[in-house]
Amino acid sequence: MPASKAQQKAVNKYVREKYDRINVTMQKGKKDTLQAHAAAHGESANSFINRAIDQAIALDSAGDPQEAAGEPIGPRGISLHPNALKTAQRAAQAAGEAVPVFVARAVETQAQRDELARRMEGGKSNE
């Protein structure tokens, strides 16, 4: 059932009040590439662009890309299996975080869980 004129007007008003809009200009053919890439990763082009912006800002704000997660990670950085990276990207987006921040938090959380499990099993602590 199509939306009524009143519904369309209400939605347009909401969008004007809650969102900023920006037009992005790119070379011919790049739009199709962007849309295909986003779809292959289970997201809309808009969602992909917003995620890319958030990640770039997080990296730029950290000063040194190796410190994007809050701590230096060594001269070579880290790499994730492509499937793990996709999962981290989706989870970071759902959490409203940049991927490096999300991964750093996830690693810290898992380290705490592992430490607790060792203590419960009577093992030695790493502290």
Buried (B, 14 or more C-beta within 10 A) or exposed (E): EEEEEEEEEEEEEEEEEEEEEEEEEEEEEEEEEBEEEBEEEEBEBEEBBEBEEBBEEBBEEBEEEBBBBEEEBEEEEEEEEEEEEBEBBBBBBEEEBBBBBBBBBBEEEEEEEEBEEEEEEEEEEEE
